[in-house]
């Protein structure tokens, strides 16, 4: 399985997989809110 933990998200820009607590991509610094389409707006992981 390549799935990460709940809330983890994949950057659309560089395909880097980021931890749920990150608000920006760890590699290219894209803002999460612009690239994450899987996490619902009411997710507990969002700021
Ligand atoms: Zn990225």
mmCIF file of the protein (N, C-alpha, C, O) and its ligand, coordinates in Angstrom:
data_MODEL
# 
_entry.id   MODEL 
# 
loop_
_entity.id 
_entity.type 
_entity.pdbx_number_of_molecules 
1 polymer     1 
2 non-polymer 1 
# 
_entity_poly.entity_id                      1 
_entity_poly.type                           'polypeptide(L)' 
_entity_poly.nstd_linkage                   no 
_entity_poly.nstd_monomer                   no 
_entity_poly.pdbx_seq_one_letter_code       
;(UNK)(UNK)(UNK)(UNK)(UNK)(UNK)(UNK)(UNK)(UNK)(UNK)(UNK)(UNK)(UNK)(UNK)(UNK)(UNK)
(UNK)(UNK)(UNK)(UNK)(UNK)(UNK)(UNK)(UNK)(UNK)(UNK)(UNK)(UNK)(UNK)(UNK)(UNK)(UNK)
(UNK)(UNK)(UNK)(UNK)(UNK)(UNK)(UNK)(UNK)(UNK)(UNK)(UNK)(UNK)(UNK)(UNK)(UNK)
;
_entity_poly.pdbx_seq_one_letter_code_can   XXXXXXXXXXXXXXXXXXXXXXXXXXXXXXXXXXXXXXXXXXXXXXX 
_entity_poly.pdbx_strand_id                 A 
# 
loop_
_entity_poly_seq.entity_id 
_entity_poly_seq.num 
_entity_poly_seq.mon_id 
_entity_poly_seq.hetero 
1 1  UNK n 
1 2  UNK n 
1 3  UNK n 
1 4  UNK n 
1 5  UNK n 
1 6  UNK n 
1 7  UNK n 
1 8  UNK n 
1 9  UNK n 
1 10 UNK n 
1 11 UNK n 
1 12 UNK n 
1 13 UNK n 
1 14 UNK n 
1 15 UNK n 
1 16 UNK n 
1 17 UNK n 
1 18 UNK n 
1 19 UNK n 
1 20 UNK n 
1 21 UNK n 
1 22 UNK n 
1 23 UNK n 
1 24 UNK n 
1 25 UNK n 
1 26 UNK n 
1 27 UNK n 
1 28 UNK n 
1 29 UNK n 
1 30 UNK n 
1 31 UNK n 
1 32 UNK n 
1 33 UNK n 
1 34 UNK n 
1 35 UNK n 
1 36 UNK n 
1 37 UNK n 
1 38 UNK n 
1 39 UNK n 
1 40 UNK n 
1 41 UNK n 
1 42 UNK n 
1 43 UNK n 
1 44 UNK n 
1 45 UNK n 
1 46 UNK n 
1 47 UNK n 
# 
loop_
_struct_asym.id 
_struct_asym.entity_id 
A 1 
B 2 
# 
loop_
_chem_comp.id 
_chem_comp.type 
_chem_comp.mon_nstd_flag 
UNK 'L-peptide linking' . 
ZN  non-polymer         . 
# 
_pdbx_entity_nonpoly.entity_id   2 
_pdbx_entity_nonpoly.name        ? 
_pdbx_entity_nonpoly.comp_id     ZN 
# 
_pdbx_nonpoly_scheme.asym_id         B 
_pdbx_nonpoly_scheme.entity_id       2 
_pdbx_nonpoly_scheme.mon_id          ZN 
_pdbx_nonpoly_scheme.ndb_seq_num     1 
_pdbx_nonpoly_scheme.pdb_seq_num     101 
_pdbx_nonpoly_scheme.auth_seq_num    101 
_pdbx_nonpoly_scheme.pdb_mon_id      ZN 
_pdbx_nonpoly_scheme.auth_mon_id     ZN 
_pdbx_nonpoly_scheme.pdb_strand_id   A 
_pdbx_nonpoly_scheme.pdb_ins_code    . 
# 
loop_
_atom_site.group_PDB 
_atom_site.id 
_atom_site.type_symbol 
_atom_site.label_atom_id 
_atom_site.label_alt_id 
_atom_site.label_comp_id 
_atom_site.label_asym_id 
_atom_site.label_entity_id 
_atom_site.label_seq_id 
_atom_site.pdbx_PDB_ins_code 
_atom_site.Cartn_x 
_atom_site.Cartn_y 
_atom_site.Cartn_z 
_atom_site.occupancy 
_atom_site.B_iso_or_equiv 
_atom_site.pdbx_formal_charge 
_atom_site.auth_seq_id 
_atom_site.auth_comp_id 
_atom_site.auth_asym_id 
_atom_site.auth_atom_id 
_atom_site.pdbx_PDB_model_num 
ATOM   1   N  N  . UNK A 1 1  ? 0.838   -1.208 0.000  1.00 0.00 ? 1   UNK A N  1 
ATOM   2   C  CA . UNK A 1 1  ? 0.000   0.000  0.000  1.00 0.00 ? 1   UNK A CA 1 
ATOM   3   C  C  . UNK A 1 1  ? 0.868   1.251  0.000  1.00 0.00 ? 1   UNK A C  1 
ATOM   4   O  O  . UNK A 1 1  ? 1.824   1.362  0.768  1.00 0.00 ? 1   UNK A O  1 
ATOM   5   N  N  . UNK A 1 2  ? 0.526   2.174  -0.860 1.00 0.00 ? 2   UNK A N  1 
ATOM   6   C  CA . UNK A 1 2  ? 1.255   3.431  -0.901 1.00 0.00 ? 2   UNK A CA 1 
ATOM   7   C  C  . UNK A 1 2  ? 0.489   4.540  -0.180 1.00 0.00 ? 2   UNK A C  1 
ATOM   8   O  O  . UNK A 1 2  ? 0.928   5.689  -0.128 1.00 0.00 ? 2   UNK A O  1 
ATOM   9   N  N  . UNK A 1 3  ? -0.645  4.175  0.364  1.00 0.00 ? 3   UNK A N  1 
ATOM   10  C  CA . UNK A 1 3  ? -1.452  5.183  1.043  1.00 0.00 ? 3   UNK A CA 1 
ATOM   11  C  C  . UNK A 1 3  ? -0.778  5.633  2.326  1.00 0.00 ? 3   UNK A C  1 
ATOM   12  O  O  . UNK A 1 3  ? -0.201  4.826  3.055  1.00 0.00 ? 3   UNK A O  1 
ATOM   13  N  N  . UNK A 1 4  ? -0.855  6.910  2.589  1.00 0.00 ? 4   UNK A N  1 
ATOM   14  C  CA . UNK A 1 4  ? -0.278  7.444  3.806  1.00 0.00 ? 4   UNK A CA 1 
ATOM   15  C  C  . UNK A 1 4  ? -1.293  7.442  4.929  1.00 0.00 ? 4   UNK A C  1 
ATOM   16  O  O  . UNK A 1 4  ? -2.340  6.799  4.859  1.00 0.00 ? 4   UNK A O  1 
ATOM   17  N  N  . UNK A 1 5  ? -0.952  8.170  5.946  1.00 0.00 ? 5   UNK A N  1 
ATOM   18  C  CA . UNK A 1 5  ? -1.869  8.281  7.071  1.00 0.00 ? 5   UNK A CA 1 
ATOM   19  C  C  . UNK A 1 5  ? -3.048  9.181  6.703  1.00 0.00 ? 5   UNK A C  1 
ATOM   20  O  O  . UNK A 1 5  ? -3.010  9.910  5.712  1.00 0.00 ? 5   UNK A O  1 
ATOM   21  N  N  . UNK A 1 6  ? -4.073  9.112  7.507  1.00 0.00 ? 6   UNK A N  1 
ATOM   22  C  CA . UNK A 1 6  ? -5.227  9.952  7.276  1.00 0.00 ? 6   UNK A CA 1 
ATOM   23  C  C  . UNK A 1 6  ? -4.839  11.425 7.259  1.00 0.00 ? 6   UNK A C  1 
ATOM   24  O  O  . UNK A 1 6  ? -4.142  11.909 8.151  1.00 0.00 ? 6   UNK A O  1 
ATOM   25  N  N  . UNK A 1 7  ? -5.301  12.124 6.234  1.00 0.00 ? 7   UNK A N  1 
ATOM   26  C  CA . UNK A 1 7  ? -5.032  13.550 6.159  1.00 0.00 ? 7   UNK A CA 1 
ATOM   27  C  C  . UNK A 1 7  ? -3.809  13.878 5.330  1.00 0.00 ? 7   UNK A C  1 
ATOM   28  O  O  . UNK A 1 7  ? -3.614  15.032 4.947  1.00 0.00 ? 7   UNK A O  1 
ATOM   29  N  N  . UNK A 1 8  ? -2.973  12.876 5.043  1.00 0.00 ? 8   UNK A N  1 
ATOM   30  C  CA . UNK A 1 8  ? -1.831  13.142 4.180  1.00 0.00 ? 8   UNK A CA 1 
ATOM   31  C  C  . UNK A 1 8  ? -2.319  13.576 2.806  1.00 0.00 ? 8   UNK A C  1 
ATOM   32  O  O  . UNK A 1 8  ? -3.400  13.187 2.363  1.00 0.00 ? 8   UNK A O  1 
ATOM   33  N  N  . UNK A 1 9  ? -1.522  14.370 2.154  1.00 0.00 ? 9   UNK A N  1 
ATOM   34  C  CA . UNK A 1 9  ? -1.968  14.906 0.872  1.00 0.00 ? 9   UNK A CA 1 
ATOM   35  C  C  . UNK A 1 9  ? -0.815  14.939 -0.117 1.00 0.00 ? 9   UNK A C  1 
ATOM   36  O  O  . UNK A 1 9  ? 0.352   15.074 0.251  1.00 0.00 ? 9   UNK A O  1 
ATOM   37  N  N  . UNK A 1 10 ? -1.182  14.810 -1.384 1.00 0.00 ? 10  UNK A N  1 
ATOM   38  C  CA . UNK A 1 10 ? -0.176  14.795 -2.433 1.00 0.00 ? 10  UNK A CA 1 
ATOM   39  C  C  . UNK A 1 10 ? -0.204  16.107 -3.199 1.00 0.00 ? 10  UNK A C  1 
ATOM   40  O  O  . UNK A 1 10 ? -1.261  16.569 -3.630 1.00 0.00 ? 10  UNK A O  1 
ATOM   41  N  N  . UNK A 1 11 ? 0.965   16.696 -3.361 1.00 0.00 ? 11  UNK A N  1 
ATOM   42  C  CA . UNK A 1 11 ? 1.064   17.965 -4.075 1.00 0.00 ? 11  UNK A CA 1 
ATOM   43  C  C  . UNK A 1 11 ? 0.810   17.765 -5.566 1.00 0.00 ? 11  UNK A C  1 
ATOM   44  O  O  . UNK A 1 11 ? 1.360   16.854 -6.184 1.00 0.00 ? 11  UNK A O  1 
ATOM   45  N  N  . UNK A 1 12 ? -0.022  18.620 -6.128 1.00 0.00 ? 12  UNK A N  1 
ATOM   46  C  CA . UNK A 1 12 ? -0.285  18.544 -7.559 1.00 0.00 ? 12  UNK A CA 1 
ATOM   47  C  C  . UNK A 1 12 ? 0.892   19.048 -8.383 1.00 0.00 ? 12  UNK A C  1 
ATOM   48  O  O  . UNK A 1 12 ? 1.042   18.696 -9.553 1.00 0.00 ? 12  UNK A O  1 
ATOM   49  N  N  . UNK A 1 13 ? 1.720   19.873 -7.761 1.00 0.00 ? 13  UNK A N  1 
ATOM   50  C  CA . UNK A 1 13 ? 2.823   20.472 -8.486 1.00 0.00 ? 13  UNK A CA 1 
ATOM   51  C  C  . UNK A 1 13 ? 3.974   19.510 -8.683 1.00 0.00 ? 13  UNK A C  1 
ATOM   52  O  O  . UNK A 1 13 ? 4.496   19.369 -9.789 1.00 0.00 ? 13  UNK A O  1 
ATOM   53  N  N  . UNK A 1 14 ? 4.369   18.848 -7.604 1.00 0.00 ? 14  UNK A N  1 
ATOM   54  C  CA . UNK A 1 14 ? 5.569   18.014 -7.694 1.00 0.00 ? 14  UNK A CA 1 
ATOM   55  C  C  . UNK A 1 14 ? 5.300   16.575 -7.274 1.00 0.00 ? 14  UNK A C  1 
ATOM   56  O  O  . UNK A 1 14 ? 6.214   15.750 -7.260 1.00 0.00 ? 14  UNK A O  1 
ATOM   57  N  N  . UNK A 1 15 ? 4.058   16.273 -6.934 1.00 0.00 ? 15  UNK A N  1 
ATOM   58  C  CA . UNK A 1 15 ? 3.650   14.919 -6.558 1.00 0.00 ? 15  UNK A CA 1 
ATOM   59  C  C  . UNK A 1 15 ? 4.295   14.436 -5.266 1.00 0.00 ? 15  UNK A C  1 
ATOM   60  O  O  . UNK A 1 15 ? 4.291   13.243 -4.960 1.00 0.00 ? 15  UNK A O  1 
ATOM   61  N  N  . UNK A 1 16 ? 4.838   15.362 -4.530 1.00 0.00 ? 16  UNK A N  1 
ATOM   62  C  CA . UNK A 1 16 ? 5.407   15.002 -3.238 1.00 0.00 ? 16  UNK A CA 1 
ATOM   63  C  C  . UNK A 1 16 ? 4.281   14.686 -2.264 1.00 0.00 ? 16  UNK A C  1 
ATOM   64  O  O  . UNK A 1 16 ? 3.239   15.341 -2.263 1.00 0.00 ? 16  UNK A O  1 
ATOM   65  N  N  . UNK A 1 17 ? 4.507   13.684 -1.446 1.00 0.00 ? 17  UNK A N  1 
ATOM   66  C  CA . UNK A 1 17 ? 3.494   13.345 -0.452 1.00 0.00 ? 17  UNK A CA 1 
ATOM   67  C  C  . UNK A 1 17 ? 3.832   14.049 0.863  1.00 0.00 ? 17  UNK A C  1 
ATOM   68  O  O  . UNK A 1 17 ? 4.939   13.936 1.389  1.00 0.00 ? 17  UNK A O  1 
ATOM   69  N  N  . UNK A 1 18 ? 2.857   14.762 1.362  1.00 0.00 ? 18  UNK A N  1 
ATOM   70  C  CA . UNK A 1 18 ? 3.098   15.597 2.537  1.00 0.00 ? 18  UNK A CA 1 
ATOM   71  C  C  . UNK A 1 18 ? 2.298   15.113 3.730  1.00 0.00 ? 18  UNK A C  1 
ATOM   72  O  O  . UNK A 1 18 ? 1.210   14.556 3.587  1.00 0.00 ? 18  UNK A O  1 
ATOM   73  N  N  . UNK A 1 19 ? 2.849   15.332 4.892  1.00 0.00 ? 19  UNK A N  1 
ATOM   74  C  CA . UNK A 1 19 ? 2.147   14.973 6.105  1.00 0.00 ? 19  UNK A CA 1 
ATOM   75  C  C  . UNK A 1 19 ? 0.919   15.861 6.296  1.00 0.00 ? 19  UNK A C  1 
ATOM   76  O  O  . UNK A 1 19 ? 0.849   16.986 5.802  1.00 0.00 ? 19  UNK A O  1 
ATOM   77  N  N  . UNK A 1 20 ? -0.023  15.320 7.017  1.00 0.00 ? 20  UNK A N  1 
ATOM   78  C  CA . UNK A 1 20 ? -1.303  16.008 7.185  1.00 0.00 ? 20  UNK A CA 1 
ATOM   79  C  C  . UNK A 1 20 ? -1.149  17.379 7.812  1.00 0.00 ? 20  UNK A C  1 
ATOM   80  O  O  . UNK A 1 20 ? -1.907  18.298 7.502  1.00 0.00 ? 20  UNK A O  1 
ATOM   81  N  N  . UNK A 1 21 ? -0.176  17.520 8.686  1.00 0.00 ? 21  UNK A N  1 
ATOM   82  C  CA . UNK A 1 21 ? -0.058  18.781 9.415  1.00 0.00 ? 21  UNK A CA 1 
ATOM   83  C  C  . UNK A 1 21 ? 0.595   19.884 8.603  1.00 0.00 ? 21  UNK A C  1 
ATOM   84  O  O  . UNK A 1 21 ? 0.614   21.038 9.033  1.00 0.00 ? 21  UNK A O  1 
ATOM   85  N  N  . UNK A 1 22 ? 1.128   19.551 7.443  1.00 0.00 ? 22  UNK A N  1 
ATOM   86  C  CA . UNK A 1 22 ? 1.795   20.578 6.645  1.00 0.00 ? 22  UNK A CA 1 
ATOM   87  C  C  . UNK A 1 22 ? 0.773   21.446 5.915  1.00 0.00 ? 22  UNK A C  1 
ATOM   88  O  O  . UNK A 1 22 ? -0.187  20.934 5.338  1.00 0.00 ? 22  UNK A O  1 
ATOM   89  N  N  . UNK A 1 23 ? 0.979   22.741 5.943  1.00 0.00 ? 23  UNK A N  1 
ATOM   90  C  CA . UNK A 1 23 ? 0.115   23.668 5.222  1.00 0.00 ? 23  UNK A CA 1 
ATOM   91  C  C  . UNK A 1 23 ? 0.693   24.011 3.861  1.00 0.00 ? 23  UNK A C  1 
ATOM   92  O  O  . UNK A 1 23 ? 0.007   24.540 2.987  1.00 0.00 ? 23  UNK A O  1 
ATOM   93  N  N  . UNK A 1 24 ? 1.981   23.694 3.702  1.00 0.00 ? 24  UNK A N  1 
ATOM   94  C  CA . UNK A 1 24 ? 2.647   23.939 2.417  1.00 0.00 ? 24  UNK A CA 1 
ATOM   95  C  C  . UNK A 1 24 ? 3.407   22.678 2.024  1.00 0.00 ? 24  UNK A C  1 
ATOM   96  O  O  . UNK A 1 24 ? 3.835   21.894 2.870  1.00 0.00 ? 24  UNK A O  1 
ATOM   97  N  N  . UNK A 1 25 ? 3.562   22.510 0.712  1.00 0.00 ? 25  UNK A N  1 
ATOM   98  C  CA . UNK A 1 25 ? 4.306   21.362 0.235  1.00 0.00 ? 25  UNK A CA 1 
ATOM   99  C  C  . UNK A 1 25 ? 5.736   21.403 0.771  1.00 0.00 ? 25  UNK A C  1 
ATOM   100 O  O  . UNK A 1 25 ? 6.384   22.449 0.777  1.00 0.00 ? 25  UNK A O  1 
ATOM   101 N  N  . UNK A 1 26 ? 6.203   20.264 1.212  1.00 0.00 ? 26  UNK A N  1 
ATOM   102 C  CA . UNK A 1 26 ? 7.539   20.192 1.800  1.00 0.00 ? 26  UNK A CA 1 
ATOM   103 C  C  . UNK A 1 26 ? 8.625   20.392 0.753  1.00 0.00 ? 26  UNK A C  1 
ATOM   104 O  O  . UNK A 1 26 ? 9.766   20.708 1.091  1.00 0.00 ? 26  UNK A O  1 
ATOM   105 N  N  . UNK A 1 27 ? 8.282   20.213 -0.492 1.00 0.00 ? 27  UNK A N  1 
ATOM   106 C  CA . UNK A 1 27 ? 9.296   20.295 -1.543 1.00 0.00 ? 27  UNK A CA 1 
ATOM   107 C  C  . UNK A 1 27 ? 9.214   21.607 -2.323 1.00 0.00 ? 27  UNK A C  1 
ATOM   108 O  O  . UNK A 1 27 ? 10.214  22.310 -2.465 1.00 0.00 ? 27  UNK A O  1 
ATOM   109 N  N  . UNK A 1 28 ? 8.029   21.936 -2.824 1.00 0.00 ? 28  UNK A N  1 
ATOM   110 C  CA . UNK A 1 28 ? 7.918   23.106 -3.699 1.00 0.00 ? 28  UNK A CA 1 
ATOM   111 C  C  . UNK A 1 28 ? 7.162   24.266 -3.056 1.00 0.00 ? 28  UNK A C  1 
ATOM   112 O  O  . UNK A 1 28 ? 7.009   25.330 -3.656 1.00 0.00 ? 28  UNK A O  1 
ATOM   113 N  N  . UNK A 1 29 ? 6.695   24.047 -1.837 1.00 0.00 ? 29  UNK A N  1 
ATOM   114 C  CA . UNK A 1 29 ? 6.065   25.116 -1.049 1.00 0.00 ? 29  UNK A CA 1 
ATOM   115 C  C  . UNK A 1 29 ? 4.732   25.579 -1.591 1.00 0.00 ? 29  UNK A C  1 
ATOM   116 O  O  . UNK A 1 29 ? 4.272   26.672 -1.260 1.00 0.00 ? 29  UNK A O  1 
ATOM   117 N  N  . UNK A 1 30 ? 4.111   24.767 -2.415 1.00 0.00 ? 30  UNK A N  1 
ATOM   118 C  CA . UNK A 1 30 ? 2.763   25.115 -2.832 1.00 0.00 ? 30  UNK A CA 1 
ATOM   119 C  C  . UNK A 1 30 ? 1.848   25.107 -1.614 1.00 0.00 ? 30  UNK A C  1 
ATOM   120 O  O  . UNK A 1 30 ? 1.951   24.227 -0.760 1.00 0.00 ? 30  UNK A O  1 
ATOM   121 N  N  . UNK A 1 31 ? 0.966   26.074 -1.537 1.00 0.00 ? 31  UNK A N  1 
ATOM   122 C  CA . UNK A 1 31 ? 0.001   26.074 -0.438 1.00 0.00 ? 31  UNK A CA 1 
ATOM   123 C  C  . UNK A 1 31 ? -0.931  24.878 -0.540 1.00 0.00 ? 31  UNK A C  1 
ATOM   124 O  O  . UNK A 1 31 ? -1.415  24.542 -1.621 1.00 0.00 ? 31  UNK A O  1 
ATOM   125 N  N  . UNK A 1 32 ? -1.171  24.257 0.563  1.00 0.00 ? 32  UNK A N  1 
ATOM   126 C  CA . UNK A 1 32 ? -1.988  23.057 0.578  1.00 0.00 ? 32  UNK A CA 1 
ATOM   127 C  C  . UNK A 1 32 ? -3.390  23.298 0.032  1.00 0.00 ? 32  UNK A C  1 
ATOM   128 O  O  . UNK A 1 32 ? -3.922  22.491 -0.730 1.00 0.00 ? 32  UNK A O  1 
ATOM   129 N  N  . UNK A 1 33 ? -3.972  24.409 0.429  1.00 0.00 ? 33  UNK A N  1 
ATOM   130 C  CA . UNK A 1 33 ? -5.365  24.648 0.068  1.00 0.00 ? 33  UNK A CA 1 
ATOM   131 C  C  . UNK A 1 33 ? -5.564  24.738 -1.436 1.00 0.00 ? 33  UNK A C  1 
ATOM   132 O  O  . UNK A 1 33 ? -6.675  24.552 -1.931 1.00 0.00 ? 33  UNK A O  1 
ATOM   133 N  N  . UNK A 1 34 ? -4.498  25.020 -2.158 1.00 0.00 ? 34  UNK A N  1 
ATOM   134 C  CA . UNK A 1 34 ? -4.620  25.146 -3.607 1.00 0.00 ? 34  UNK A CA 1 
ATOM   135 C  C  . UNK A 1 34 ? -4.364  23.833 -4.325 1.00 0.00 ? 34  UNK A C  1 
ATOM   136 O  O  . UNK A 1 34 ? -4.713  23.681 -5.496 1.00 0.00 ? 34  UNK A O  1 
ATOM   137 N  N  . UNK A 1 35 ? -3.762  22.895 -3.634 1.00 0.00 ? 35  UNK A N  1 
ATOM   138 C  CA . UNK A 1 35 ? -3.373  21.672 -4.307 1.00 0.00 ? 35  UNK A CA 1 
ATOM   139 C  C  . UNK A 1 35 ? -4.111  20.446 -3.782 1.00 0.00 ? 35  UNK A C  1 
ATOM   140 O  O  . UNK A 1 35 ? -4.199  19.424 -4.463 1.00 0.00 ? 35  UNK A O  1 
ATOM   141 N  N  . UNK A 1 36 ? -4.632  20.554 -2.586 1.00 0.00 ? 36  UNK A N  1 
ATOM   142 C  CA . UNK A 1 36 ? -5.272  19.405 -1.979 1.00 0.00 ? 36  UNK A CA 1 
ATOM   143 C  C  . UNK A 1 36 ? -6.747  19.359 -2.338 1.00 0.00 ? 36  UNK A C  1 
ATOM   144 O  O  . UNK A 1 36 ? -7.506  20.275 -2.020 1.00 0.00 ? 36  UNK A O  1 
ATOM   145 N  N  . UNK A 1 37 ? -7.139  18.296 -2.996 1.00 0.00 ? 37  UNK A N  1 
ATOM   146 C  CA . UNK A 1 37 ? -8.538  18.168 -3.389 1.00 0.00 ? 37  UNK A CA 1 
ATOM   147 C  C  . UNK A 1 37 ? -9.210  16.994 -2.710 1.00 0.00 ? 37  UNK A C  1 
ATOM   148 O  O  . UNK A 1 37 ? -10.387 16.715 -2.938 1.00 0.00 ? 37  UNK A O  1 
ATOM   149 N  N  . UNK A 1 38 ? -8.456  16.319 -1.881 1.00 0.00 ? 38  UNK A N  1 
ATOM   150 C  CA . UNK A 1 38 ? -8.994  15.109 -1.249 1.00 0.00 ? 38  UNK A CA 1 
ATOM   151 C  C  . UNK A 1 38 ? -9.499  15.359 0.167  1.00 0.00 ? 38  UNK A C  1 
ATOM   152 O  O  . UNK A 1 38 ? -10.431 14.707 0.637  1.00 0.00 ? 38  UNK A O  1 
ATOM   153 N  N  . UNK A 1 39 ? -8.873  16.302 0.824  1.00 0.00 ? 39  UNK A N  1 
ATOM   154 C  CA . UNK A 1 39 ? -9.271  16.581 2.193  1.00 0.00 ? 39  UNK A CA 1 
ATOM   155 C  C  . UNK A 1 39 ? -10.500 17.483 2.223  1.00 0.00 ? 39  UNK A C  1 
ATOM   156 O  O  . UNK A 1 39 ? -10.474 18.569 1.644  1.00 0.00 ? 39  UNK A O  1 
ATOM   157 N  N  . UNK A 1 40 ? -11.547 17.071 2.867  1.00 0.00 ? 40  UNK A N  1 
ATOM   158 C  CA . UNK A 1 40 ? -12.758 17.896 2.933  1.00 0.00 ? 40  UNK A CA 1 
ATOM   159 C  C  . UNK A 1 40 ? -12.489 19.189 3.691  1.00 0.00 ? 40  UNK A C  1 
ATOM   160 O  O  . UNK A 1 40 ? -11.627 19.230 4.569  1.00 0.00 ? 40  UNK A O  1 
ATOM   161 N  N  . UNK A 1 41 ? -13.230 20.250 3.352  1.00 0.00 ? 41  UNK A N  1 
ATOM   162 C  CA . UNK A 1 41 ? -13.008 21.565 3.969  1.00 0.00 ? 41  UNK A CA 1 
ATOM   163 C  C  . UNK A 1 41 ? -13.154 21.554 5.481  1.00 0.00 ? 41  UNK A C  1 
ATOM   164 O  O  . UNK A 1 41 ? -12.588 22.398 6.175  1.00 0.00 ? 41  UNK A O  1 
ATOM   165 N  N  . UNK A 1 42 ? -13.908 20.604 5.982  1.00 0.00 ? 42  UNK A N  1 
ATOM   166 C  CA . UNK A 1 42 ? -14.126 20.564 7.435  1.00 0.00 ? 42  UNK A CA 1 
ATOM   167 C  C  . UNK A 1 42 ? -13.196 19.582 8.117  1.00 0.00 ? 42  UNK A C  1 
ATOM   168 O  O  . UNK A 1 42 ? -13.429 19.191 9.260  1.00 0.00 ? 42  UNK A O  1 
ATOM   169 N  N  . UNK A 1 43 ? -12.140 19.180 7.420  1.00 0.00 ? 43  UNK A N  1 
ATOM   170 C  CA . UNK A 1 43 ? -11.213 18.225 8.005  1.00 0.00 ? 43  UNK A CA 1 
ATOM   171 C  C  . UNK A 1 43 ? -10.527 18.796 9.237  1.00 0.00 ? 43  UNK A C  1 
ATOM   172 O  O  . UNK A 1 43 ? -10.226 19.987 9.315  1.00 0.00 ? 43  UNK A O  1 
ATOM   173 N  N  . UNK A 1 44 ? -10.297 17.929 10.173 1.00 0.00 ? 44  UNK A N  1 
ATOM   174 C  CA . UNK A 1 44 ? -9.621  18.347 11.404 1.00 0.00 ? 44  UNK A CA 1 
ATOM   175 C  C  . UNK A 1 44 ? -8.174  18.716 11.153 1.00 0.00 ? 44  UNK A C  1 
ATOM   176 O  O  . UNK A 1 44 ? -7.531  19.332 12.003 1.00 0.00 ? 44  UNK A O  1 
ATOM   177 N  N  . UNK A 1 45 ? -7.653  18.341 9.984  1.00 0.00 ? 45  UNK A N  1 
ATOM   178 C  CA . UNK A 1 45 ? -6.241  18.585 9.685  1.00 0.00 ? 45  UNK A CA 1 
ATOM   179 C  C  . UNK A 1 45 ? -5.999  19.981 9.140  1.00 0.00 ? 45  UNK A C  1 
ATOM   180 O  O  . UNK A 1 45 ? -4.866  20.462 9.125  1.00 0.00 ? 45  UNK A O  1 
ATOM   181 N  N  . UNK A 1 46 ? -7.057  20.624 8.697  1.00 0.00 ? 46  UNK A N  1 
ATOM   182 C  CA . UNK A 1 46 ? -6.875  21.962 8.160  1.00 0.00 ? 46  UNK A CA 1 
ATOM   183 C  C  . UNK A 1 46 ? -6.704  22.964 9.288  1.00 0.00 ? 46  UNK A C  1 
ATOM   184 O  O  . UNK A 1 46 ? -7.233  22.757 10.380 1.00 0.00 ? 46  UNK A O  1 
ATOM   185 N  N  . UNK A 1 47 ? -5.989  24.026 9.050  1.00 0.00 ? 47  UNK A N  1 
ATOM   186 C  CA . UNK A 1 47 ? -5.757  25.066 10.075 1.00 0.00 ? 47  UNK A CA 1 
ATOM   187 C  C  . UNK A 1 47 ? -7.051  25.695 10.548 1.00 0.00 ? 47  UNK A C  1 
ATOM   188 O  O  . UNK A 1 47 ? -7.032  26.580 11.402 1.00 0.00 ? 47  UNK A O  1 
HETATM 189 ZN ZN . ZN  B 2 .  ? 4.948   20.264 -4.237 1.00 0.00 ? 101 ZN  A ZN 1 
# 
